[in-house]
Amino acid sequence: MRTNNLIFILLIGLVLFSCDRDTEPNPELDKNYSIVGEWIWFSSYSGWAGSYTPESTETKLSLSFTRNDKIVIIENLDTILQTNYYISNEESYIYNEKVDFLYINCDSVLTTEPSFFVIAPPDLNRLIIRSLTDTLYLVEDAFDGSGHHFARNQNKTR
């Protein structure tokens, strides 16, 4: 009996002390980590305005997401928004299923100039994440809403 207790205690100790704590987030499980980095805009479409690109609008746009839930939006080398974001899995109006939404806090817009990439409360700061690989595809949750394509900047590390 005493030998069984000793073996049991040793096994418990082995299990407790041999487990490592993950120091890096798992990108497969943590969408906030997967979105981290700089994203360069390459095209958009709208149900009411058609398609547009950086060339057709003469606009350069990038989104930079950090690990501490911050986003910086830069348009033509000017920072137009620096705020926080979060990702939530919720029911979509247009897809009738749960999808991941990107929420951007729009209370701290840094410019009074109209922006090409319109983000305005309350609804346009809620964008569906349709793709999150080397391409980020964001869609407004509206039948005639806009969609925006971004490519991950491979020169910037997470």
C-alpha positions in Angstrom: 0.0 0.0 0.0 2.8 2.3 0.9 4.6 1.6 -2.4 1.4 2.4 -4.3 1.0 5.8 -2.5 4.6 6.6 -3.3 4.2 5.8 -7.0 1.0 7.8 -7.1 2.7 10.8 -5.5 5.7 10.6 -7.9 3.3 10.4 -10.9 1.4 13.4 -9.7 4.6 15.3 -9.1 5.9 14.4 -12.6 2.7 15.6 -14.2 2.7 18.9 -12.3 6.3 19.8 -12.9 6.7 18.5 -16.4 4.1 20.8 -17.9 5.4 23.9 -19.7 3.4 27.1 -19.8 3.0 28.4 -23.4 4.6 31.8 -23.6 3.6 32.5 -27.2 -0.1 32.6 -28.2 -1.3 29.9 -30.6 -2.2 31.6 -33.9 -4.6 28.8 -34.7 -6.6 29.4 -31.6 -6.2 33.1 -31.1 -7.6 35.3 -33.8 -6.3 38.5 -32.2 -2.8 37.1 -32.6 -3.4 36.0 -36.2 -4.5 39.6 -37.2 -1.4 41.1 -35.6 0.9 42.8 -38.1 0.6 45.4 -40.9 -2.0 45.0 -43.6 -1.7 46.9 -46.9 -5.0 47.7 -48.7 -5.2 46.5 -52.3 -8.9 46.6 -53.3 -12.4 47.4 -52.2 -15.9 47.1 -53.6 -19.3 48.6 -52.7 -22.8 47.7 -53.5 -23.4 51.3 -54.4 -20.0 52.6 -55.6 -18.4 49.7 -57.5 -14.8 48.6 -57.2 -11.8 50.7 -56.3 -8.1 50.3 -55.8 -5.1 52.3 -54.5 -4.4 53.3 -58.1 -8.0 54.4 -59.0 -8.3 56.4 -55.8 -4.7 57.6 -55.4 -4.9 56.4 -51.8 -2.4 54.3 -49.8 -4.0 52.7 -46.8 -2.6 50.4 -44.1 -3.9 48.8 -40.9 -1.5 47.9 -38.2 -2.7 45.6 -35.4 -0.6 45.0 -32.2 -0.7 42.2 -29.7 -2.1 44.5 -27.0 -5.3 45.1 -29.0 -4.3 48.4 -30.6 -4.9 49.4 -34.2 -3.3 52.2 -36.2 -4.9 53.2 -39.5 -2.6 55.1 -41.9 -3.9 56.8 -45.0 -1.4 58.5 -47.4 1.2 58.5 -44.7 -1.1 60.3 -42.2 -2.3 58.4 -39.0 -6.1 58.9 -39.1 -7.0 56.6 -36.3 -5.1 55.1 -33.3 -7.3 53.2 -31.0 -8.2 49.7 -29.7 -10.0 46.8 -31.3 -11.4 43.4 -30.4 -12.7 40.3 -32.2 -16.0 38.7 -31.3 -17.9 35.7 -32.7 -21.5 36.7 -33.4 -24.5 36.2 -35.6 -24.2 38.0 -39.0 -27.2 39.7 -40.6 -26.1 38.8 -44.1 -24.7 35.3 -43.6 -27.3 34.1 -41.0 -24.5 32.3 -39.1 -21.9 33.1 -36.4 -18.9 34.8 -37.9 -15.9 36.7 -36.5 -16.4 40.4 -36.3 -13.7 43.0 -36.0 -14.8 45.9 -33.7 -12.8 49.2 -34.0 -13.3 51.9 -31.4 -14.0 55.0 -33.4 -14.2 57.5 -30.5 -10.7 58.8 -31.1 -10.4 59.7 -34.8 -7.3 61.8 -35.2 -8.2 63.8 -38.2 -11.1 66.0 -39.3 -10.5 65.3 -42.9 -12.8 62.9 -44.6 -11.2 59.5 -44.9 -11.3 57.1 -47.9 -11.6 54.2 -45.5 -14.8 55.3 -43.7 -15.1 54.1 -40.2 -17.9 55.7 -38.3 -20.0 54.7 -35.3 -22.2 52.8 -34.7 -22.3 50.2 -37.5 -19.3 50.7 -39.7 -16.9 50.0 -36.9 -18.2 46.4 -36.9 -16.6 44.4 -39.8 -16.9 40.7 -40.7 -13.6 38.9 -41.0 -14.2 36.7 -44.1 -10.5 35.7 -44.5 -7.5 35.9 -42.2 -4.5 34.3 -43.8 -2.0 36.3 -45.8 -5.1 38.2 -47.0 -7.4 40.0 -44.7 -10.9 40.4 -46.1 -13.2 42.7 -44.2 -16.9 43.1 -45.1 -19.6 45.3 -43.7 -22.6 43.3 -42.3 -25.1 44.9 -44.8 -26.4 43.6 -48.0 -25.2 46.6 -50.0 -22.1 47.2 -47.8 -18.5 47.5 -48.7 -15.8 44.9 -48.7 -12.0 45.6 -48.3 -9.0 43.4 -49.2 -5.7 43.7 -47.5 -2.4 41.8 -47.9 -0.2 41.1 -45.0 3.1 43.1 -45.1 5.6 40.2 -45.1 8.4 42.7 -44.2 6.9 43.4 -40.8 7.2 40.8 -38.2 4.6 40.1 -35.5 
